[in-house]
């Protein structure tokens, strides 16, 4: 990178990309709620009514947010294939679709 105002000011770095083993996160669960993959959606159960549930993709974007109904189970609807973080106010769980 070079400074636009003074091209003699510059810097650089090397970046090494290592492929991650995404299967390493399989079967990580919470003692508060459970998650299950159903096609392209995440089923979250064992919730207390009115618990706020949020699902984030790996960019940190919230892709789903809702309060749990009295049944204690919610479904995210269709999500793209990837890794997600499911969070209530006390726990976070990684899931892979």
Biopython code that builds the backbone (N, CA, C, O; Angstrom):
import numpy as np
from Bio.PDB.StructureBuilder import StructureBuilder

atoms = [
    (1, "UNK", "N", (0.852, -1.174, 0.000)),
    (1, "UNK", "CA", (0.000, 0.000, 0.000)),
    (1, "UNK", "C", (0.890, 1.227, 0.000)),
    (1, "UNK", "O", (1.933, 1.256, 0.653)),
    (2, "UNK", "N", (0.464, 2.241, -0.743)),
    (2, "UNK", "CA", (1.187, 3.512, -0.790)),
    (2, "UNK", "C", (0.255, 4.635, -0.376)),
    (2, "UNK", "O", (-0.941, 4.604, -0.667)),
    (3, "UNK", "N", (0.802, 5.611, 0.294)),
    (3, "UNK", "CA", (0.033, 6.791, 0.663)),
    (3, "UNK", "C", (-0.242, 7.616, -0.582)),
    (3, "UNK", "O", (0.677, 7.885, -1.355)),
    (4, "UNK", "N", (-1.491, 8.025, -0.794)),
    (4, "UNK", "CA", (-1.851, 8.808, -1.979)),
    (4, "UNK", "C", (-1.157, 10.165, -1.965)),
    (4, "UNK", "O", (-0.742, 10.652, -3.017)),
    (5, "UNK", "N", (-1.025, 10.779, -0.806)),
    (5, "UNK", "CA", (-0.422, 12.102, -0.711)),
    (5, "UNK", "C", (1.092, 12.061, -0.851)),
    (5, "UNK", "O", (1.693, 13.046, -1.281)),
    (6, "UNK", "N", (1.729, 10.934, -0.495)),
    (6, "UNK", "CA", (3.183, 10.828, -0.550)),
    (6, "UNK", "C", (3.547, 9.380, -0.882)),
    (6, "UNK", "O", (3.674, 8.550, 0.018)),
    (7, "UNK", "N", (3.719, 9.066, -2.202)),
    (7, "UNK", "CA", (3.985, 7.679, -2.602)),
    (7, "UNK", "C", (5.272, 7.079, -2.028)),
    (7, "UNK", "O", (5.473, 5.867, -2.107)),
    (8, "UNK", "N", (6.136, 7.902, -1.457)),
    (8, "UNK", "CA", (7.341, 7.341, -0.857)),
    (8, "UNK", "C", (7.039, 6.687, 0.499)),
    (8, "UNK", "O", (7.883, 5.992, 1.065)),
    (9, "UNK", "N", (5.830, 6.919, 1.006)),
    (9, "UNK", "CA", (5.393, 6.267, 2.234)),
    (9, "UNK", "C", (4.586, 5.041, 1.815)),
    (9, "UNK", "O", (3.531, 5.163, 1.193)),
    (10, "UNK", "N", (5.095, 3.855, 2.164)),
    (10, "UNK", "CA", (4.432, 2.630, 1.759)),
    (10, "UNK", "C", (4.692, 1.532, 2.772)),
    (10, "UNK", "O", (5.561, 1.655, 3.634)),
    (11, "UNK", "N", (3.943, 0.478, 2.658)),
    (11, "UNK", "CA", (4.120, -0.674, 3.539)),
    (11, "UNK", "C", (3.488, -1.887, 2.891)),
    (11, "UNK", "O", (2.698, -1.759, 1.956)),
    (12, "UNK", "N", (3.829, -3.049, 3.380)),
    (12, "UNK", "CA", (3.294, -4.279, 2.822)),
    (12, "UNK", "C", (3.328, -5.387, 3.842)),
    (12, "UNK", "O", (3.903, -5.242, 4.921)),
    (13, "UNK", "N", (2.711, -6.487, 3.497)),
    (13, "UNK", "CA", (2.703, -7.656, 4.375)),
    (13, "UNK", "C", (2.433, -8.902, 3.549)),
    (13, "UNK", "O", (1.910, -8.814, 2.438)),
    (14, "UNK", "N", (2.784, -10.045, 4.080)),
    (14, "UNK", "CA", (2.478, -11.330, 3.466)),
    (14, "UNK", "C", (1.276, -11.923, 4.181)),
    (14, "UNK", "O", (1.168, -11.837, 5.404)),
    (15, "UNK", "N", (0.379, -12.522, 3.423)),
    (15, "UNK", "CA", (-0.800, -13.176, 3.976)),
    (15, "UNK", "C", (-0.745, -14.635, 3.570)),
    (15, "UNK", "O", (-0.608, -14.954, 2.389)),
    (16, "UNK", "N", (-0.853, -15.522, 4.554)),
    (16, "UNK", "CA", (-0.883, -16.955, 4.294)),
    (16, "UNK", "C", (-2.286, -17.462, 4.603)),
    (16, "UNK", "O", (-2.781, -17.290, 5.717)),
    (17, "UNK", "N", (-2.924, -18.085, 3.619)),
    (17, "UNK", "CA", (-4.265, -18.616, 3.789)),
    (17, "UNK", "C", (-4.158, -20.126, 3.951)),
    (17, "UNK", "O", (-3.575, -20.820, 3.118)),
    (18, "UNK", "N", (-4.737, -20.618, 5.049)),
    (18, "UNK", "CA", (-4.719, -22.044, 5.340)),
    (18, "UNK", "C", (-6.155, -22.536, 5.318)),
    (18, "UNK", "O", (-7.018, -21.944, 5.965)),
    (19, "UNK", "N", (-6.427, -23.606, 4.588)),
    (19, "UNK", "CA", (-7.764, -24.169, 4.538)),
    (19, "UNK", "C", (-8.140, -24.712, 5.914)),
    (19, "UNK", "O", (-7.384, -25.457, 6.537)),
    (20, "UNK", "N", (-9.329, -24.318, 6.371)),
    (20, "UNK", "CA", (-9.795, -24.795, 7.670)),
    (20, "UNK", "C", (-10.604, -26.065, 7.503)),
    (20, "UNK", "O", (-11.252, -26.273, 6.477)),
    (21, "UNK", "N", (-10.563, -26.905, 8.508)),
    (21, "UNK", "CA", (-11.362, -28.115, 8.532)),
    (21, "UNK", "C", (-12.713, -27.766, 9.141)),
    (21, "UNK", "O", (-12.870, -27.819, 10.360)),
    (22, "UNK", "N", (-13.709, -27.402, 8.293)),
    (22, "UNK", "CA", (-14.997, -26.967, 8.818)),
    (22, "UNK", "C", (-15.747, -28.084, 9.517)),
    (22, "UNK", "O", (-16.667, -27.812, 10.289)),
    (23, "UNK", "N", (-15.379, -29.339, 9.269)),
    (23, "UNK", "CA", (-16.035, -30.441, 9.964)),
    (23, "UNK", "C", (-15.674, -30.482, 11.445)),
    (23, "UNK", "O", (-16.328, -31.181, 12.219)),
    (24, "UNK", "N", (-14.643, -29.746, 11.847)),
    (24, "UNK", "CA", (-14.204, -29.765, 13.237)),
    (24, "UNK", "C", (-15.241, -29.178, 14.181)),
    (24, "UNK", "O", (-15.140, -29.363, 15.393)),
    (25, "UNK", "N", (-16.244, -28.469, 13.648)),
    (25, "UNK", "CA", (-17.245, -27.880, 14.538)),
    (25, "UNK", "C", (-18.508, -28.716, 14.645)),
    (25, "UNK", "O", (-19.435, -28.330, 15.357)),
    (26, "UNK", "N", (-18.571, -29.837, 13.965)),
    (26, "UNK", "CA", (-19.760, -30.675, 14.040)),
    (26, "UNK", "C", (-20.054, -31.089, 15.484)),
    (26, "UNK", "O", (-19.141, -31.313, 16.279)),
    (27, "UNK", "N", (-21.315, -31.182, 15.797)),
    (27, "UNK", "CA", (-21.801, -31.691, 17.083)),
    (27, "UNK", "C", (-21.431, -30.852, 18.293)),
    (27, "UNK", "O", (-21.366, -31.380, 19.402)),
    (28, "UNK", "N", (-21.188, -29.562, 18.113)),
    (28, "UNK", "CA", (-20.993, -28.672, 19.255)),
    (28, "UNK", "C", (-22.376, -28.201, 19.686)),
    (28, "UNK", "O", (-23.111, -27.624, 18.885)),
    (29, "UNK", "N", (-22.730, -28.438, 20.930)),
    (29, "UNK", "CA", (-24.077, -28.138, 21.396)),
    (29, "UNK", "C", (-24.055, -27.285, 22.651)),
    (29, "UNK", "O", (-23.017, -27.096, 23.284)),
    (30, "UNK", "N", (-25.210, -26.787, 22.986)),
    (30, "UNK", "CA", (-25.401, -25.987, 24.188)),
    (30, "UNK", "C", (-26.183, -26.813, 25.198)),
    (30, "UNK", "O", (-26.969, -27.681, 24.818)),
    (31, "UNK", "N", (-25.972, -26.551, 26.470)),
    (31, "UNK", "CA", (-26.786, -27.236, 27.471)),
    (31, "UNK", "C", (-28.124, -26.509, 27.674)),
    (31, "UNK", "O", (-28.989, -27.006, 28.395)),
    (32, "UNK", "N", (-28.297, -25.361, 27.056)),
    (32, "UNK", "CA", (-29.535, -24.586, 27.174)),
    (32, "UNK", "C", (-30.530, -24.865, 26.062)),
    (32, "UNK", "O", (-31.731, -24.947, 26.315)),
    (33, "UNK", "N", (-30.049, -25.012, 24.834)),
    (33, "UNK", "CA", (-30.934, -25.274, 23.708)),
    (33, "UNK", "C", (-30.224, -26.206, 22.743)),
    (33, "UNK", "O", (-29.011, -26.398, 22.829)),
    (34, "UNK", "N", (-30.988, -26.785, 21.823)),
    (34, "UNK", "CA", (-30.382, -27.690, 20.849)),
    (34, "UNK", "C", (-30.667, -27.187, 19.441)),
    (34, "UNK", "O", (-31.645, -26.479, 19.199)),
    (35, "UNK", "N", (-29.792, -27.568, 18.524)),
    (35, "UNK", "CA", (-29.960, -27.183, 17.125)),
    (35, "UNK", "C", (-29.969, -28.441, 16.268)),
    (35, "UNK", "O", (-29.330, -29.444, 16.584)),
    (36, "UNK", "N", (-30.711, -28.352, 15.182)),
    (36, "UNK", "CA", (-30.800, -29.456, 14.232)),
    (36, "UNK", "C", (-30.895, -28.845, 12.840)),
    (36, "UNK", "O", (-31.598, -27.853, 12.646)),
    (37, "UNK", "N", (-30.201, -29.423, 11.878)),
    (37, "UNK", "CA", (-30.271, -28.948, 10.504)),
    (37, "UNK", "C", (-31.390, -29.706, 9.801)),
    (37, "UNK", "O", (-31.444, -30.935, 9.848)),
    (38, "UNK", "N", (-32.279, -28.967, 9.151)),
    (38, "UNK", "CA", (-33.367, -29.557, 8.384)),
    (38, "UNK", "C", (-33.308, -28.948, 6.978)),
    (38, "UNK", "O", (-33.863, -27.876, 6.735)),
    (39, "UNK", "N", (-32.636, -29.637, 6.063)),
    (39, "UNK", "CA", (-32.447, -29.083, 4.726)),
    (39, "UNK", "C", (-31.533, -27.879, 4.787)),
    (39, "UNK", "O", (-30.349, -28.006, 5.100)),
    (40, "UNK", "N", (-32.083, -26.694, 4.484)),
    (40, "UNK", "CA", (-31.308, -25.451, 4.499)),
    (40, "UNK", "C", (-31.716, -24.530, 5.639)),
    (40, "UNK", "O", (-31.485, -23.323, 5.572)),
    (41, "UNK", "N", (-32.314, -25.082, 6.679)),
    (41, "UNK", "CA", (-32.696, -24.252, 7.818)),
    (41, "UNK", "C", (-32.196, -24.861, 9.114)),
    (41, "UNK", "O", (-31.850, -26.041, 9.174)),
    (42, "UNK", "N", (-32.166, -24.035, 10.147)),
    (42, "UNK", "CA", (-31.738, -24.469, 11.474)),
    (42, "UNK", "C", (-32.971, -24.485, 12.367)),
    (42, "UNK", "O", (-33.677, -23.483, 12.481)),
    (43, "UNK", "N", (-33.225, -25.627, 12.998)),
    (43, "UNK", "CA", (-34.305, -25.753, 13.975)),
    (43, "UNK", "C", (-33.669, -25.605, 15.357)),
    (43, "UNK", "O", (-32.737, -26.333, 15.699)),
    (44, "UNK", "N", (-34.173, -24.670, 16.140)),
    (44, "UNK", "CA", (-33.634, -24.396, 17.472)),
    (44, "UNK", "C", (-34.737, -24.729, 18.472)),
    (44, "UNK", "O", (-35.832, -24.170, 18.398)),
    (45, "UNK", "N", (-34.454, -25.636, 19.406)),
    (45, "UNK", "CA", (-35.484, -26.059, 20.360)),
    (45, "UNK", "C", (-34.948, -26.052, 21.783)),
    (45, "UNK", "O", (-33.744, -25.925, 22.006)),
    (46, "UNK", "N", (-35.859, -26.191, 22.744)),
    (46, "UNK", "CA", (-35.483, -26.158, 24.151)),
    (46, "UNK", "C", (-35.352, -24.753, 24.688)),
    (46, "UNK", "O", (-34.686, -24.524, 25.697)),
    (47, "UNK", "N", (-35.989, -23.810, 24.011)),
    (47, "UNK", "CA", (-35.909, -22.402, 24.405)),
    (47, "UNK", "C", (-36.983, -22.056, 25.418)),
    (47, "UNK", "O", (-38.052, -22.666, 25.443)),
    (48, "UNK", "N", (-36.691, -21.080, 26.245)),
    (48, "UNK", "CA", (-37.715, -20.524, 27.114)),
    (48, "UNK", "C", (-38.543, -19.548, 26.284)),
    (48, "UNK", "O", (-37.997, -18.858, 25.423)),
    (49, "UNK", "N", (-39.857, -19.477, 26.527)),
    (49, "UNK", "CA", (-40.671, -18.512, 25.799)),
    (49, "UNK", "C", (-40.102, -17.099, 25.920)),
    (49, "UNK", "O", (-39.667, -16.685, 26.994)),
    (50, "UNK", "N", (-40.110, -16.383, 24.832)),
    (50, "UNK", "CA", (-39.630, -15.003, 24.724)),
    (50, "UNK", "C", (-38.111, -14.872, 24.703)),
    (50, "UNK", "O", (-37.609, -13.751, 24.627)),
    (51, "UNK", "N", (-37.348, -15.983, 24.769)),
    (51, "UNK", "CA", (-35.895, -15.889, 24.593)),
    (51, "UNK", "C", (-35.599, -15.253, 23.243)),
    (51, "UNK", "O", (-36.212, -15.620, 22.241)),
    (52, "UNK", "N", (-34.677, -14.313, 23.203)),
    (52, "UNK", "CA", (-34.248, -13.713, 21.943)),
    (52, "UNK", "C", (-33.205, -14.629, 21.318)),
    (52, "UNK", "O", (-32.187, -14.934, 21.939)),
    (53, "UNK", "N", (-33.456, -15.063, 20.098)),
    (53, "UNK", "CA", (-32.532, -15.921, 19.366)),
    (53, "UNK", "C", (-32.008, -15.146, 18.179)),
    (53, "UNK", "O", (-32.776, -14.528, 17.442)),
    (54, "UNK", "N", (-30.685, -15.178, 17.991)),
    (54, "UNK", "CA", (-30.053, -14.523, 16.850)),
    (54, "UNK", "C", (-29.145, -15.529, 16.152)),
    (54, "UNK", "O", (-28.499, -16.348, 16.805)),
    (55, "UNK", "N", (-29.099, -15.463, 14.825)),
    (55, "UNK", "CA", (-28.227, -16.314, 14.031)),
    (55, "UNK", "C", (-27.362, -15.397, 13.172)),
    (55, "UNK", "O", (-27.865, -14.540, 12.445)),
    (56, "UNK", "N", (-26.047, -15.597, 13.273)),
    (56, "UNK", "CA", (-25.089, -14.768, 12.546)),
    (56, "UNK", "C", (-24.307, -15.622, 11.561)),
    (56, "UNK", "O", (-23.996, -16.780, 11.840)),
    (57, "UNK", "N", (-23.991, -15.041, 10.403)),
    (57, "UNK", "CA", (-23.067, -15.720, 9.503)),
    (57, "UNK", "C", (-21.646, -15.338, 9.912)),
    (57, "UNK", "O", (-21.463, -14.577, 10.863)),
    (58, "UNK", "N", (-20.653, -15.849, 9.215)),
    (58, "UNK", "CA", (-19.267, -15.617, 9.642)),
    (58, "UNK", "C", (-18.753, -14.219, 9.326)),
    (58, "UNK", "O", (-17.631, -13.885, 9.706)),
    (59, "UNK", "N", (-19.541, -13.393, 8.641)),
    (59, "UNK", "CA", (-19.157, -11.995, 8.455)),
    (59, "UNK", "C", (-19.657, -11.141, 9.615)),
    (59, "UNK", "O", (-19.364, -9.947, 9.685)),
    (60, "UNK", "N", (-20.421, -11.765, 10.534)),
    (60, "UNK", "CA", (-20.983, -11.031, 11.664)),
    (60, "UNK", "C", (-22.353, -10.443, 11.377)),
    (60, "UNK", "O", (-22.906, -9.718, 12.204)),
    (61, "UNK", "N", (-22.905, -10.751, 10.210)),
    (61, "UNK", "CA", (-24.223, -10.254, 9.841)),
    (61, "UNK", "C", (-25.304, -11.113, 10.482)),
    (61, "UNK", "O", (-25.279, -12.339, 10.380)),
    (62, "UNK", "N", (-26.245, -10.465, 11.135)),
    (62, "UNK", "CA", (-27.375, -11.190, 11.721)),
    (62, "UNK", "C", (-28.320, -11.561, 10.576)),
    (62, "UNK", "O", (-28.875, -10.685, 9.913)),
    (63, "UNK", "N", (-28.498, -12.852, 10.353)),
    (63, "UNK", "CA", (-29.338, -13.331, 9.252)),
    (63, "UNK", "C", (-30.710, -13.788, 9.738)),
    (63, "UNK", "O", (-31.596, -14.055, 8.926)),
    (64, "UNK", "N", (-30.894, -13.880, 11.051)),
    (64, "UNK", "CA", (-32.169, -14.300, 11.621)),
    (64, "UNK", "C", (-32.244, -13.815, 13.058)),
    (64, "UNK", "O", (-31.274, -13.922, 13.808)),
    (65, "UNK", "N", (-33.411, -13.276, 13.445)),
    (65, "UNK", "CA", (-33.615, -12.829, 14.829)),
    (65, "UNK", "C", (-35.095, -12.974, 15.152)),
    (65, "UNK", "O", (-35.954, -12.548, 14.381)),
    (66, "UNK", "N", (-35.381, -13.577, 16.294)),
    (66, "UNK", "CA", (-36.771, -13.716, 16.722)),
    (66, "UNK", "C", (-36.821, -13.988, 18.217)),
    (66, "UNK", "O", (-35.814, -14.331, 18.835)),
    (67, "UNK", "N", (-37.993, -13.831, 18.778)),
    (67, "UNK", "CA", (-38.252, -14.254, 20.156)),
    (67, "UNK", "C", (-38.896, -15.629, 20.102)),
    (67, "UNK", "O", (-39.745, -15.892, 19.250)),
    (68, "UNK", "N", (-38.495, -16.497, 21.004)),
    (68, "UNK", "CA", (-39.035, -17.856, 21.014)),
    (68, "UNK", "C", (-40.508, -17.839, 21.371)),
    (68, "UNK", "O", (-40.929, -17.102, 22.263)),
    (69, "UNK", "N", (-41.297, -18.654, 20.674)),
    (69, "UNK", "CA", (-42.718, -18.769, 21.024)),
    (69, "UNK", "C", (-42.896, -19.672, 22.238)),
    (69, "UNK", "O", (-41.924, -20.203, 22.775)),
    (70, "UNK", "N", (-44.122, -19.838, 22.660)),
    (70, "UNK", "CA", (-44.394, -20.678, 23.837)),
    (70, "UNK", "C", (-43.998, -22.131, 23.616)),
    (70, "UNK", "O", (-43.743, -22.846, 24.585)),
    (71, "UNK", "N", (-43.939, -22.589, 22.358)),
    (71, "UNK", "CA", (-43.528, -23.972, 22.085)),
    (71, "UNK", "C", (-42.041, -24.190, 22.355)),
    (71, "UNK", "O", (-41.603, -25.326, 22.531)),
    (72, "UNK", "N", (-41.259, -23.099, 22.389)),
    (72, "UNK", "CA", (-39.820, -23.212, 22.649)),
    (72, "UNK", "C", (-39.013, -23.672, 21.452)),
    (72, "UNK", "O", (-37.840, -24.019, 21.598)),
    (73, "UNK", "N", (-39.624, -23.684, 20.252)),
    (73, "UNK", "CA", (-38.932, -24.122, 19.043)),
    (73, "UNK", "C", (-39.128, -23.107, 17.924)),
    (73, "UNK", "O", (-40.242, -22.640, 17.686)),
    (74, "UNK", "N", (-38.035, -22.768, 17.237)),
    (74, "UNK", "CA", (-38.104, -21.866, 16.086)),
    (74, "UNK", "C", (-37.318, -22.468, 14.929)),
    (74, "UNK", "O", (-36.432, -23.300, 15.122)),
    (75, "UNK", "N", (-37.662, -22.029, 13.725)),
    (75, "UNK", "CA", (-36.949, -22.427, 12.514)),
    (75, "UNK", "C", (-36.498, -21.167, 11.794)),
    (75, "UNK", "O", (-37.251, -20.198, 11.690)),
    (76, "UNK", "N", (-35.269, -21.183, 11.299)),
    (76, "UNK", "CA", (-34.734, -19.994, 10.639)),
    (76, "UNK", "C", (-35.296, -19.768, 9.250)),
    (76, "UNK", "O", (-35.203, -18.659, 8.726)),
    (77, "UNK", "N", (-35.875, -20.786, 8.643)),
    (77, "UNK", "CA", (-36.205, -20.666, 7.228)),
    (77, "UNK", "C", (-34.947, -20.976, 6.420)),
    (77, "UNK", "O", (-33.950, -21.435, 6.977)),
    (78, "UNK", "N", (-34.986, -20.734, 5.138)),
    (78, "UNK", "CA", (-33.897, -21.135, 4.242)),
    (78, "UNK", "C", (-32.674, -20.240, 4.423)),
    (78, "UNK", "O", (-32.768, -19.014, 4.362)),
    (79, "UNK", "N", (-31.521, -20.880, 4.649)),
    (79, "UNK", "CA", (-30.237, -20.197, 4.738)),
    (79, "UNK", "C", (-29.290, -20.803, 3.706)),
    (79, "UNK", "O", (-29.456, -21.953, 3.299)),
    (80, "UNK", "N", (-28.297, -20.020, 3.288)),
    (80, "UNK", "CA", (-27.288, -20.547, 2.371)),
    (80, "UNK", "C", (-26.383, -21.525, 3.091)),
    (80, "UNK", "O", (-26.250, -21.480, 4.314)),
    (81, "UNK", "N", (-25.760, -22.411, 2.329)),
    (81, "UNK", "CA", (-24.793, -23.353, 2.889)),
    (81, "UNK", "C", (-23.655, -22.562, 3.533)),
    (81, "UNK", "O", (-23.135, -21.618, 2.938)),
    (82, "UNK", "N", (-23.274, -22.950, 4.746)),
    (82, "UNK", "CA", (-22.205, -22.240, 5.440)),
    (82, "UNK", "C", (-22.178, -22.554, 6.918)),
    (82, "UNK", "O", (-22.820, -23.495, 7.384)),
    (83, "UNK", "N", (-21.426, -21.755, 7.645)),
    (83, "UNK", "CA", (-21.277, -21.899, 9.091)),
    (83, "UNK", "C", (-21.976, -20.709, 9.748)),
    (83, "UNK", "O", (-21.833, -19.567, 9.310)),
    (84, "UNK", "N", (-22.731, -20.998, 10.801)),
    (84, "UNK", "CA", (-23.493, -19.968, 11.491)),
    (84, "UNK", "C", (-23.273, -20.060, 12.994)),
    (84, "UNK", "O", (-22.941, -21.120, 13.525)),
    (85, "UNK", "N", (-23.461, -18.939, 13.663)),
    (85, "UNK", "CA", (-23.436, -18.865, 15.122)),
    (85, "UNK", "C", (-24.871, -18.614, 15.579)),
    (85, "UNK", "O", (-25.481, -17.609, 15.215)),
    (86, "UNK", "N", (-25.405, -19.540, 16.383)),
    (86, "UNK", "CA", (-26.744, -19.395, 16.962)),
    (86, "UNK", "C", (-26.539, -18.929, 18.396)),
    (86, "UNK", "O", (-25.763, -19.522, 19.145)),
    (87, "UNK", "N", (-27.244, -17.857, 18.774)),
    (87, "UNK", "CA", (-26.991, -17.266, 20.088)),
    (87, "UNK", "C", (-28.293, -16.895, 20.793)),
    (87, "UNK", "O", (-29.210, -16.334, 20.192)),
    (88, "UNK", "N", (-28.346, -17.223, 22.080)),
    (88, "UNK", "CA", (-29.363, -16.621, 22.941)),
    (88, "UNK", "C", (-28.602, -15.693, 23.878)),
    (88, "UNK", "O", (-27.425, -15.418, 23.644)),
    (89, "UNK", "N", (-29.228, -15.219, 24.901)),
    (89, "UNK", "CA", (-28.520, -14.236, 25.749)),
    (89, "UNK", "C", (-27.414, -14.848, 26.606)),
    (89, "UNK", "O", (-26.623, -14.112, 27.197)),
    (90, "UNK", "N", (-27.340, -16.192, 26.688)),
    (90, "UNK", "CA", (-26.338, -16.822, 27.538)),
    (90, "UNK", "C", (-25.384, -17.760, 26.804)),
    (90, "UNK", "O", (-24.276, -17.993, 27.286)),
    (91, "UNK", "N", (-25.774, -18.297, 25.669)),
    (91, "UNK", "CA", (-24.985, -19.316, 24.989)),
    (91, "UNK", "C", (-24.843, -19.028, 23.500)),
    (91, "UNK", "O", (-25.677, -18.355, 22.895)),
    (92, "UNK", "N", (-23.771, -19.552, 22.928)),
    (92, "UNK", "CA", (-23.554, -19.503, 21.488)),
    (92, "UNK", "C", (-23.177, -20.898, 21.014)),
    (92, "UNK", "O", (-22.452, -21.626, 21.692)),
    (93, "UNK", "N", (-23.680, -21.257, 19.842)),
    (93, "UNK", "CA", (-23.404, -22.561, 19.258)),
    (93, "UNK", "C", (-23.052, -22.364, 17.779)),
    (93, "UNK", "O", (-23.700, -21.586, 17.079)),
    (94, "UNK", "N", (-22.031, -23.068, 17.317)),
    (94, "UNK", "CA", (-21.680, -23.048, 15.895)),
    (94, "UNK", "C", (-22.402, -24.197, 15.205)),
    (94, "UNK", "O", (-22.434, -25.318, 15.711)),
    (95, "UNK", "N", (-22.981, -23.907, 14.045)),
    (95, "UNK", "CA", (-23.627, -24.959, 13.251)),
    (95, "UNK", "C", (-23.201, -24.819, 11.795)),
    (95, "UNK", "O", (-22.859, -23.732, 11.330)),
    (96, "UNK", "N", (-23.231, -25.940, 11.092)),
    (96, "UNK", "CA", (-22.868, -25.955, 9.683)),
    (96, "UNK", "C", (-24.029, -26.491, 8.873)),
    (96, "UNK", "O", (-24.583, -27.547, 9.179)),
    (97, "UNK", "N", (-24.391, -25.756, 7.840)),
    (97, "UNK", "CA", (-25.420, -26.232, 6.914)),
    (97, "UNK", "C", (-24.721, -26.725, 5.670)),
    (97, "UNK", "O", (-25.376, -27.179, 4.732)),
]
sb = StructureBuilder()
sb.init_structure("model")
sb.init_model(0)
sb.init_chain("A")
sb.init_seg("    ")
for serial, (resi, resn, name, xyz) in enumerate(atoms, 1):
    if name == "N":
        sb.init_residue(resn, " ", resi, " ")
    sb.init_atom(name, np.array(xyz, "f"), 0.0, 1.0, " ", f" {name:<3s}", serial, name[0])
structure = sb.get_structure()
